[in-house]
Amino acid sequence: MAKCDICGRGAFFGNQVSHSHRRSNKVWHANVQRIAVKTAGGSKKIHVCTRCMRSGKVERA
C-alpha cells in the first residue's frame, strides 16, 4: 500500500467488531493515487492522497 508523499497518509489498522462483539483485524486504505505533479525541474509522478489534491497542496502537470 502506497503512502502519500505530501502528508504521509497510508493504511491504518483497527478492529472490526461484530454484533456479538467478536473482534477481527481490519485495514482501512487511504485513497492514494499516482499523479503527475509540477516540480521545479519539470514534472514527475508521485503518490498523492485525494485530500491533498482537493486542498490544493499539489499542482497537476
mmJSON file of the N, C-alpha and C atoms, coordinates in Angstrom:
{"data_MODEL":{"atom_site":{
"group_PDB":["ATOM","ATOM","ATOM","ATOM","ATOM","ATOM","ATOM","ATOM","ATOM","ATOM","ATOM","ATOM","ATOM","ATOM","ATOM","ATOM","ATOM","ATOM","ATOM","ATOM","ATOM","ATOM","ATOM","ATOM","ATOM","ATOM","ATOM","ATOM","ATOM","ATOM","ATOM","ATOM","ATOM","ATOM","ATOM","ATOM","ATOM","ATOM","ATOM","ATOM","ATOM","ATOM","ATOM","ATOM","ATOM","ATOM","ATOM","ATOM","ATOM","ATOM","ATOM","ATOM","ATOM","ATOM","ATOM","ATOM","ATOM","ATOM","ATOM","ATOM","ATOM","ATOM","ATOM","ATOM","ATOM","ATOM","ATOM","ATOM","ATOM","ATOM","ATOM","ATOM","ATOM","ATOM","ATOM","ATOM","ATOM","ATOM","ATOM","ATOM","ATOM","ATOM","ATOM","ATOM","ATOM","ATOM","ATOM","ATOM","ATOM","ATOM","ATOM","ATOM","ATOM","ATOM","ATOM","ATOM","ATOM","ATOM","ATOM","ATOM","ATOM","ATOM","ATOM","ATOM","ATOM","ATOM","ATOM","ATOM","ATOM","ATOM","ATOM","ATOM","ATOM","ATOM","ATOM","ATOM","ATOM","ATOM","ATOM","ATOM","ATOM","ATOM","ATOM","ATOM","ATOM","ATOM","ATOM","ATOM","ATOM","ATOM","ATOM","ATOM","ATOM","ATOM","ATOM","ATOM","ATOM","ATOM","ATOM","ATOM","ATOM","ATOM","ATOM","ATOM","ATOM","ATOM","ATOM","ATOM","ATOM","ATOM","ATOM","ATOM","ATOM","ATOM","ATOM","ATOM","ATOM","ATOM","ATOM","ATOM","ATOM","ATOM","ATOM","ATOM","ATOM","ATOM","ATOM","ATOM","ATOM","ATOM","ATOM","ATOM","ATOM","ATOM","ATOM","ATOM","ATOM","ATOM","ATOM","ATOM","ATOM","ATOM","ATOM"],
"id":[1,2,3,4,5,6,7,8,9,10,11,12,13,14,15,16,17,18,19,20,21,22,23,24,25,26,27,28,29,30,31,32,33,34,35,36,37,38,39,40,41,42,43,44,45,46,47,48,49,50,51,52,53,54,55,56,57,58,59,60,61,62,63,64,65,66,67,68,69,70,71,72,73,74,75,76,77,78,79,80,81,82,83,84,85,86,87,88,89,90,91,92,93,94,95,96,97,98,99,100,101,102,103,104,105,106,107,108,109,110,111,112,113,114,115,116,117,118,119,120,121,122,123,124,125,126,127,128,129,130,131,132,133,134,135,136,137,138,139,140,141,142,143,144,145,146,147,148,149,150,151,152,153,154,155,156,157,158,159,160,161,162,163,164,165,166,167,168,169,170,171,172,173,174,175,176,177,178,179,180,181,182,183],
"type_symbol":["N","C","C","N","C","C","N","C","C","N","C","C","N","C","C","N","C","C","N","C","C","N","C","C","N","C","C","N","C","C","N","C","C","N","C","C","N","C","C","N","C","C","N","C","C","N","C","C","N","C","C","N","C","C","N","C","C","N","C","C","N","C","C","N","C","C","N","C","C","N","C","C","N","C","C","N","C","C","N","C","C","N","C","C","N","C","C","N","C","C","N","C","C","N","C","C","N","C","C","N","C","C","N","C","C","N","C","C","N","C","C","N","C","C","N","C","C","N","C","C","N","C","C","N","C","C","N","C","C","N","C","C","N","C","C","N","C","C","N","C","C","N","C","C","N","C","C","N","C","C","N","C","C","N","C","C","N","C","C","N","C","C","N","C","C","N","C","C","N","C","C","N","C","C","N","C","C","N","C","C","N","C","C"],
"label_atom_id":["N","CA","C","N","CA","C","N","CA","C","N","CA","C","N","CA","C","N","CA","C","N","CA","C","N","CA","C","N","CA","C","N","CA","C","N","CA","C","N","CA","C","N","CA","C","N","CA","C","N","CA","C","N","CA","C","N","CA","C","N","CA","C","N","CA","C","N","CA","C","N","CA","C","N","CA","C","N","CA","C","N","CA","C","N","CA","C","N","CA","C","N","CA","C","N","CA","C","N","CA","C","N","CA","C","N","CA","C","N","CA","C","N","CA","C","N","CA","C","N","CA","C","N","CA","C","N","CA","C","N","CA","C","N","CA","C","N","CA","C","N","CA","C","N","CA","C","N","CA","C","N","CA","C","N","CA","C","N","CA","C","N","CA","C","N","CA","C","N","CA","C","N","CA","C","N","CA","C","N","CA","C","N","CA","C","N","CA","C","N","CA","C","N","CA","C","N","CA","C","N","CA","C","N","CA","C","N","CA","C","N","CA","C"],
"label_alt_id":[null,null,null,null,null,null,null,null,null,null,null,null,null,null,null,null,null,null,null,null,null,null,null,null,null,null,null,null,null,null,null,null,null,null,null,null,null,null,null,null,null,null,null,null,null,null,null,null,null,null,null,null,null,null,null,null,null,null,null,null,null,null,null,null,null,null,null,null,null,null,null,null,null,null,null,null,null,null,null,null,null,null,null,null,null,null,null,null,null,null,null,null,null,null,null,null,null,null,null,null,null,null,null,null,null,null,null,null,null,null,null,null,null,null,null,null,null,null,null,null,null,null,null,null,null,null,null,null,null,null,null,null,null,null,null,null,null,null,null,null,null,null,null,null,null,null,null,null,null,null,null,null,null,null,null,null,null,null,null,null,null,null,null,null,null,null,null,null,null,null,null,null,null,null,null,null,null,null,null,null,null,null,null],
"label_comp_id":["MET","MET","MET","ALA","ALA","ALA","LYS","LYS","LYS","CYS","CYS","CYS","ASP","ASP","ASP","ILE","ILE","ILE","CYS","CYS","CYS","GLY","GLY","GLY","ARG","ARG","ARG","GLY","GLY","GLY","ALA","ALA","ALA","PHE","PHE","PHE","PHE","PHE","PHE","GLY","GLY","GLY","ASN","ASN","ASN","GLN","GLN","GLN","VAL","VAL","VAL","SER","SER","SER","HIS","HIS","HIS","SER","SER","SER","HIS","HIS","HIS","ARG","ARG","ARG","ARG","ARG","ARG","SER","SER","SER","ASN","ASN","ASN","LYS","LYS","LYS","VAL","VAL","VAL","TRP","TRP","TRP","HIS","HIS","HIS","ALA","ALA","ALA","ASN","ASN","ASN","VAL","VAL","VAL","GLN","GLN","GLN","ARG","ARG","ARG","ILE","ILE","ILE","ALA","ALA","ALA","VAL","VAL","VAL","LYS","LYS","LYS","THR","THR","THR","ALA","ALA","ALA","GLY","GLY","GLY","GLY","GLY","GLY","SER","SER","SER","LYS","LYS","LYS","LYS","LYS","LYS","ILE","ILE","ILE","HIS","HIS","HIS","VAL","VAL","VAL","CYS","CYS","CYS","THR","THR","THR","ARG","ARG","ARG","CYS","CYS","CYS","MET","MET","MET","ARG","ARG","ARG","SER","SER","SER","GLY","GLY","GLY","LYS","LYS","LYS","VAL","VAL","VAL","GLU","GLU","GLU","ARG","ARG","ARG","ALA","ALA","ALA"],
"label_asym_id":["A","A","A","A","A","A","A","A","A","A","A","A","A","A","A","A","A","A","A","A","A","A","A","A","A","A","A","A","A","A","A","A","A","A","A","A","A","A","A","A","A","A","A","A","A","A","A","A","A","A","A","A","A","A","A","A","A","A","A","A","A","A","A","A","A","A","A","A","A","A","A","A","A","A","A","A","A","A","A","A","A","A","A","A","A","A","A","A","A","A","A","A","A","A","A","A","A","A","A","A","A","A","A","A","A","A","A","A","A","A","A","A","A","A","A","A","A","A","A","A","A","A","A","A","A","A","A","A","A","A","A","A","A","A","A","A","A","A","A","A","A","A","A","A","A","A","A","A","A","A","A","A","A","A","A","A","A","A","A","A","A","A","A","A","A","A","A","A","A","A","A","A","A","A","A","A","A","A","A","A","A","A","A"],
"label_entity_id":["1","1","1","1","1","1","1","1","1","1","1","1","1","1","1","1","1","1","1","1","1","1","1","1","1","1","1","1","1","1","1","1","1","1","1","1","1","1","1","1","1","1","1","1","1","1","1","1","1","1","1","1","1","1","1","1","1","1","1","1","1","1","1","1","1","1","1","1","1","1","1","1","1","1","1","1","1","1","1","1","1","1","1","1","1","1","1","1","1","1","1","1","1","1","1","1","1","1","1","1","1","1","1","1","1","1","1","1","1","1","1","1","1","1","1","1","1","1","1","1","1","1","1","1","1","1","1","1","1","1","1","1","1","1","1","1","1","1","1","1","1","1","1","1","1","1","1","1","1","1","1","1","1","1","1","1","1","1","1","1","1","1","1","1","1","1","1","1","1","1","1","1","1","1","1","1","1","1","1","1","1","1","1"],
"label_seq_id":[1,1,1,2,2,2,3,3,3,4,4,4,5,5,5,6,6,6,7,7,7,8,8,8,9,9,9,10,10,10,11,11,11,12,12,12,13,13,13,14,14,14,15,15,15,16,16,16,17,17,17,18,18,18,19,19,19,20,20,20,21,21,21,22,22,22,23,23,23,24,24,24,25,25,25,26,26,26,27,27,27,28,28,28,29,29,29,30,30,30,31,31,31,32,32,32,33,33,33,34,34,34,35,35,35,36,36,36,37,37,37,38,38,38,39,39,39,40,40,40,41,41,41,42,42,42,43,43,43,44,44,44,45,45,45,46,46,46,47,47,47,48,48,48,49,49,49,50,50,50,51,51,51,52,52,52,53,53,53,54,54,54,55,55,55,56,56,56,57,57,57,58,58,58,59,59,59,60,60,60,61,61,61],
"pdbx_PDB_ins_code":[null,null,null,null,null,null,null,null,null,null,null,null,null,null,null,null,null,null,null,null,null,null,null,null,null,null,null,null,null,null,null,null,null,null,null,null,null,null,null,null,null,null,null,null,null,null,null,null,null,null,null,null,null,null,null,null,null,null,null,null,null,null,null,null,null,null,null,null,null,null,null,null,null,null,null,null,null,null,null,null,null,null,null,null,null,null,null,null,null,null,null,null,null,null,null,null,null,null,null,null,null,null,null,null,null,null,null,null,null,null,null,null,null,null,null,null,null,null,null,null,null,null,null,null,null,null,null,null,null,null,null,null,null,null,null,null,null,null,null,null,null,null,null,null,null,null,null,null,null,null,null,null,null,null,null,null,null,null,null,null,null,null,null,null,null,null,null,null,null,null,null,null,null,null,null,null,null,null,null,null,null,null,null],
"Cartn_x":[0.847,0.0,0.887,0.615,1.407,1.029,1.982,1.733,1.776,1.041,1.046,2.421,3.038,4.352,4.268,3.083,2.911,2.673,1.643,1.264,1.585,1.897,2.264,1.102,-0.117,-1.265,-1.088,-1.512,-1.455,-2.511,-2.214,-3.152,-3.107,-4.262,-4.27,-5.133,-4.885,-5.384,-6.279,-7.168,-8.049,-8.763,-9.85,-10.63,-11.996,-12.438,-13.807,-14.588,-15.611,-16.355,-17.722,-18.038,-19.313,-20.421,-21.62,-22.762,-22.595,-21.988,-21.754,-20.467,-19.869,-18.686,-17.417,-17.386,-16.14,-15.302,-13.994,-13.122,-12.212,-12.038,-11.062,-10.333,-9.167,-8.343,-8.943,-8.798,-9.323,-8.314,-8.241,-7.353,-8.185,-7.938,-8.548,-7.454,-7.72,-6.742,-7.128,-6.152,-6.38,-6.476,-7.192,-7.352,-6.111,-5.071,-3.794,-3.68,-3.386,-3.281,-1.937,-1.486,-0.204,-0.5,-0.111,-0.413,0.863,0.823,1.933,1.775,2.862,2.845,3.931,3.643,4.64,5.695,6.96,8.072,8.992,10.061,10.986,11.682,11.988,12.693,11.77,10.506,9.566,8.39,8.122,7.033,7.495,6.932,7.229,6.004,5.949,4.808,5.101,4.167,4.294,2.955,2.987,1.771,1.181,-0.098,-0.769,-2.154,-2.55,-3.904,-4.878,-6.134,-7.13,-7.393,-7.146,-7.317,-6.295,-5.058,-4.041,-4.343,-4.902,-5.28,-6.394,-7.408,-8.55,-8.154,-7.237,-6.877,-5.909,-5.4,-4.521,-3.069,-2.646,-1.254,-0.323,-0.865,-0.071,-0.748,0.067,-0.472,-0.199,-1.261,-1.114,-0.343,0.41,1.185,0.364],
"Cartn_y":[-1.18,0.0,1.237,2.164,3.377,4.387,5.242,6.359,7.649,8.637,9.948,10.587,11.062,11.692,13.091,13.673,15.021,14.976,14.233,14.253,12.945,11.867,10.616,9.695,10.028,9.156,7.837,6.766,5.438,4.565,3.298,2.378,2.561,2.393,2.348,1.186,0.725,-0.556,-0.398,-1.356,-1.356,-2.685,-2.704,-3.919,-3.768,-4.834,-4.909,-5.664,-5.026,-5.611,-6.049,-7.331,-7.861,-7.549,-7.927,-7.697,-8.444,-9.634,-10.4,-9.977,-8.911,-8.285,-9.109,-9.983,-10.675,-9.713,-9.734,-8.769,-9.481,-8.857,-9.336,-8.114,-8.355,-7.25,-6.643,-5.324,-4.621,-3.571,-3.335,-2.339,-1.336,-0.052,0.997,1.566,1.654,2.188,3.613,4.504,5.867,5.853,6.816,6.911,7.592,6.785,7.294,6.975,8.002,7.831,8.338,7.795,8.193,9.193,10.462,11.505,12.253,12.899,13.738,15.114,15.591,16.845,17.759,19.063,20.039,20.205,20.152,20.393,21.429,21.781,22.793,22.318,21.036,20.507,19.931,20.27,19.731,19.088,17.822,17.105,15.701,15.151,13.765,13.155,11.825,11.123,10.778,11.15,10.828,10.306,9.668,9.189,10.329,10.647,11.75,11.279,11.568,11.227,12.269,11.896,12.784,14.002,13.909,15.057,16.148,15.752,16.735,17.32,16.502,17.017,18.048,17.751,18.638,19.952,19.896,21.091,21.979,21.532,22.349,22.33,21.296,21.211,20.85,20.263,19.919,20.501,20.723,21.228,20.173,19.742,18.716,19.267,18.359,18.733,18.558],
"Cartn_z":[0.0,0.0,0.0,-0.917,-1.04,0.034,0.362,1.27,0.473,0.946,0.313,0.527,-0.566,-0.457,0.136,0.218,0.759,2.267,2.708,4.127,4.857,4.134,4.775,5.098,4.642,4.907,4.181,4.846,4.254,4.885,5.003,5.637,7.152,7.803,9.265,9.716,10.922,11.381,12.595,12.768,13.915,14.007,14.76,14.934,14.29,13.616,13.132,14.192,14.738,15.853,15.344,15.509,15.042,16.051,15.696,16.578,17.899,17.846,19.073,19.777,19.293,19.884,19.72,18.721,18.377,17.541,17.754,17.082,16.095,14.933,13.951,13.405,12.841,12.351,11.087,10.965,9.797,9.359,8.049,7.479,6.684,6.915,6.106,5.233,3.918,2.978,2.599,2.616,2.154,0.636,0.072,-1.376,-1.942,-2.21,-2.697,-4.18,-4.98,-6.421,-6.903,-8.02,-8.598,-9.714,-9.499,-10.479,-10.841,-12.004,-12.449,-11.808,-11.191,-10.438,-10.976,-11.045,-11.47,-10.384,-10.785,-9.864,-10.492,-9.796,-10.3,-11.575,-11.657,-12.821,-13.879,-13.884,-14.862,-14.159,-14.509,-13.841,-13.514,-12.436,-12.09,-11.438,-11.434,-10.863,-9.414,-8.528,-7.111,-6.609,-5.431,-4.784,-3.961,-4.221,-3.53,-3.118,-1.878,-1.445,-1.985,-2.082,-2.67,-1.783,-0.508,0.382,0.055,-0.255,-0.644,-2.024,-2.925,-4.241,-4.11,-3.276,-3.094,-2.447,-1.488,-0.737,-1.494,-2.646,-3.46,-3.021,-2.298,-1.857,-3.002,-4.075,-5.251,-6.484,-7.523,-8.783,-9.846,-10.51,-11.543,-12.737,-13.361,-14.546,-15.799],
"occupancy":[1.0,1.0,1.0,1.0,1.0,1.0,1.0,1.0,1.0,1.0,1.0,1.0,1.0,1.0,1.0,1.0,1.0,1.0,1.0,1.0,1.0,1.0,1.0,1.0,1.0,1.0,1.0,1.0,1.0,1.0,1.0,1.0,1.0,1.0,1.0,1.0,1.0,1.0,1.0,1.0,1.0,1.0,1.0,1.0,1.0,1.0,1.0,1.0,1.0,1.0,1.0,1.0,1.0,1.0,1.0,1.0,1.0,1.0,1.0,1.0,1.0,1.0,1.0,1.0,1.0,1.0,1.0,1.0,1.0,1.0,1.0,1.0,1.0,1.0,1.0,1.0,1.0,1.0,1.0,1.0,1.0,1.0,1.0,1.0,1.0,1.0,1.0,1.0,1.0,1.0,1.0,1.0,1.0,1.0,1.0,1.0,1.0,1.0,1.0,1.0,1.0,1.0,1.0,1.0,1.0,1.0,1.0,1.0,1.0,1.0,1.0,1.0,1.0,1.0,1.0,1.0,1.0,1.0,1.0,1.0,1.0,1.0,1.0,1.0,1.0,1.0,1.0,1.0,1.0,1.0,1.0,1.0,1.0,1.0,1.0,1.0,1.0,1.0,1.0,1.0,1.0,1.0,1.0,1.0,1.0,1.0,1.0,1.0,1.0,1.0,1.0,1.0,1.0,1.0,1.0,1.0,1.0,1.0,1.0,1.0,1.0,1.0,1.0,1.0,1.0,1.0,1.0,1.0,1.0,1.0,1.0,1.0,1.0,1.0,1.0,1.0,1.0,1.0,1.0,1.0,1.0,1.0,1.0],
"B_iso_or_equiv":[0.0,0.0,0.0,0.0,0.0,0.0,0.0,0.0,0.0,0.0,0.0,0.0,0.0,0.0,0.0,0.0,0.0,0.0,0.0,0.0,0.0,0.0,0.0,0.0,0.0,0.0,0.0,0.0,0.0,0.0,0.0,0.0,0.0,0.0,0.0,0.0,0.0,0.0,0.0,0.0,0.0,0.0,0.0,0.0,0.0,0.0,0.0,0.0,0.0,0.0,0.0,0.0,0.0,0.0,0.0,0.0,0.0,0.0,0.0,0.0,0.0,0.0,0.0,0.0,0.0,0.0,0.0,0.0,0.0,0.0,0.0,0.0,0.0,0.0,0.0,0.0,0.0,0.0,0.0,0.0,0.0,0.0,0.0,0.0,0.0,0.0,0.0,0.0,0.0,0.0,0.0,0.0,0.0,0.0,0.0,0.0,0.0,0.0,0.0,0.0,0.0,0.0,0.0,0.0,0.0,0.0,0.0,0.0,0.0,0.0,0.0,0.0,0.0,0.0,0.0,0.0,0.0,0.0,0.0,0.0,0.0,0.0,0.0,0.0,0.0,0.0,0.0,0.0,0.0,0.0,0.0,0.0,0.0,0.0,0.0,0.0,0.0,0.0,0.0,0.0,0.0,0.0,0.0,0.0,0.0,0.0,0.0,0.0,0.0,0.0,0.0,0.0,0.0,0.0,0.0,0.0,0.0,0.0,0.0,0.0,0.0,0.0,0.0,0.0,0.0,0.0,0.0,0.0,0.0,0.0,0.0,0.0,0.0,0.0,0.0,0.0,0.0,0.0,0.0,0.0,0.0,0.0,0.0],
"pdbx_formal_charge":[null,null,null,null,null,null,null,null,null,null,null,null,null,null,null,null,null,null,null,null,null,null,null,null,null,null,null,null,null,null,null,null,null,null,null,null,null,null,null,null,null,null,null,null,null,null,null,null,null,null,null,null,null,null,null,null,null,null,null,null,null,null,null,null,null,null,null,null,null,null,null,null,null,null,null,null,null,null,null,null,null,null,null,null,null,null,null,null,null,null,null,null,null,null,null,null,null,null,null,null,null,null,null,null,null,null,null,null,null,null,null,null,null,null,null,null,null,null,null,null,null,null,null,null,null,null,null,null,null,null,null,null,null,null,null,null,null,null,null,null,null,null,null,null,null,null,null,null,null,null,null,null,null,null,null,null,null,null,null,null,null,null,null,null,null,null,null,null,null,null,null,null,null,null,null,null,null,null,null,null,null,null,null],
"auth_seq_id":[1,1,1,2,2,2,3,3,3,4,4,4,5,5,5,6,6,6,7,7,7,8,8,8,9,9,9,10,10,10,11,11,11,12,12,12,13,13,13,14,14,14,15,15,15,16,16,16,17,17,17,18,18,18,19,19,19,20,20,20,21,21,21,22,22,22,23,23,23,24,24,24,25,25,25,26,26,26,27,27,27,28,28,28,29,29,29,30,30,30,31,31,31,32,32,32,33,33,33,34,34,34,35,35,35,36,36,36,37,37,37,38,38,38,39,39,39,40,40,40,41,41,41,42,42,42,43,43,43,44,44,44,45,45,45,46,46,46,47,47,47,48,48,48,49,49,49,50,50,50,51,51,51,52,52,52,53,53,53,54,54,54,55,55,55,56,56,56,57,57,57,58,58,58,59,59,59,60,60,60,61,61,61],
"auth_comp_id":["MET","MET","MET","ALA","ALA","ALA","LYS","LYS","LYS","CYS","CYS","CYS","ASP","ASP","ASP","ILE","ILE","ILE","CYS","CYS","CYS","GLY","GLY","GLY","ARG","ARG","ARG","GLY","GLY","GLY","ALA","ALA","ALA","PHE","PHE","PHE","PHE","PHE","PHE","GLY","GLY","GLY","ASN","ASN","ASN","GLN","GLN","GLN","VAL","VAL","VAL","SER","SER","SER","HIS","HIS","HIS","SER","SER","SER","HIS","HIS","HIS","ARG","ARG","ARG","ARG","ARG","ARG","SER","SER","SER","ASN","ASN","ASN","LYS","LYS","LYS","VAL","VAL","VAL","TRP","TRP","TRP","HIS","HIS","HIS","ALA","ALA","ALA","ASN","ASN","ASN","VAL","VAL","VAL","GLN","GLN","GLN","ARG","ARG","ARG","ILE","ILE","ILE","ALA","ALA","ALA","VAL","VAL","VAL","LYS","LYS","LYS","THR","THR","THR","ALA","ALA","ALA","GLY","GLY","GLY","GLY","GLY","GLY","SER","SER","SER","LYS","LYS","LYS","LYS","LYS","LYS","ILE","ILE","ILE","HIS","HIS","HIS","VAL","VAL","VAL","CYS","CYS","CYS","THR","THR","THR","ARG","ARG","ARG","CYS","CYS","CYS","MET","MET","MET","ARG","ARG","ARG","SER","SER","SER","GLY","GLY","GLY","LYS","LYS","LYS","VAL","VAL","VAL","GLU","GLU","GLU","ARG","ARG","ARG","ALA","ALA","ALA"],
"auth_asym_id":["A","A","A","A","A","A","A","A","A","A","A","A","A","A","A","A","A","A","A","A","A","A","A","A","A","A","A","A","A","A","A","A","A","A","A","A","A","A","A","A","A","A","A","A","A","A","A","A","A","A","A","A","A","A","A","A","A","A","A","A","A","A","A","A","A","A","A","A","A","A","A","A","A","A","A","A","A","A","A","A","A","A","A","A","A","A","A","A","A","A","A","A","A","A","A","A","A","A","A","A","A","A","A","A","A","A","A","A","A","A","A","A","A","A","A","A","A","A","A","A","A","A","A","A","A","A","A","A","A","A","A","A","A","A","A","A","A","A","A","A","A","A","A","A","A","A","A","A","A","A","A","A","A","A","A","A","A","A","A","A","A","A","A","A","A","A","A","A","A","A","A","A","A","A","A","A","A","A","A","A","A","A","A"],
"auth_atom_id":["N","CA","C","N","CA","C","N","CA","C","N","CA","C","N","CA","C","N","CA","C","N","CA","C","N","CA","C","N","CA","C","N","CA","C","N","CA","C","N","CA","C","N","CA","C","N","CA","C","N","CA","C","N","CA","C","N","CA","C","N","CA","C","N","CA","C","N","CA","C","N","CA","C","N","CA","C","N","CA","C","N","CA","C","N","CA","C","N","CA","C","N","CA","C","N","CA","C","N","CA","C","N","CA","C","N","CA","C","N","CA","C","N","CA","C","N","CA","C","N","CA","C","N","CA","C","N","CA","C","N","CA","C","N","CA","C","N","CA","C","N","CA","C","N","CA","C","N","CA","C","N","CA","C","N","CA","C","N","CA","C","N","CA","C","N","CA","C","N","CA","C","N","CA","C","N","CA","C","N","CA","C","N","CA","C","N","CA","C","N","CA","C","N","CA","C","N","CA","C","N","CA","C","N","CA","C","N","CA","C","N","CA","C"],
"pdbx_PDB_model_num":[1,1,1,1,1,1,1,1,1,1,1,1,1,1,1,1,1,1,1,1,1,1,1,1,1,1,1,1,1,1,1,1,1,1,1,1,1,1,1,1,1,1,1,1,1,1,1,1,1,1,1,1,1,1,1,1,1,1,1,1,1,1,1,1,1,1,1,1,1,1,1,1,1,1,1,1,1,1,1,1,1,1,1,1,1,1,1,1,1,1,1,1,1,1,1,1,1,1,1,1,1,1,1,1,1,1,1,1,1,1,1,1,1,1,1,1,1,1,1,1,1,1,1,1,1,1,1,1,1,1,1,1,1,1,1,1,1,1,1,1,1,1,1,1,1,1,1,1,1,1,1,1,1,1,1,1,1,1,1,1,1,1,1,1,1,1,1,1,1,1,1,1,1,1,1,1,1,1,1,1,1,1,1]
}}}
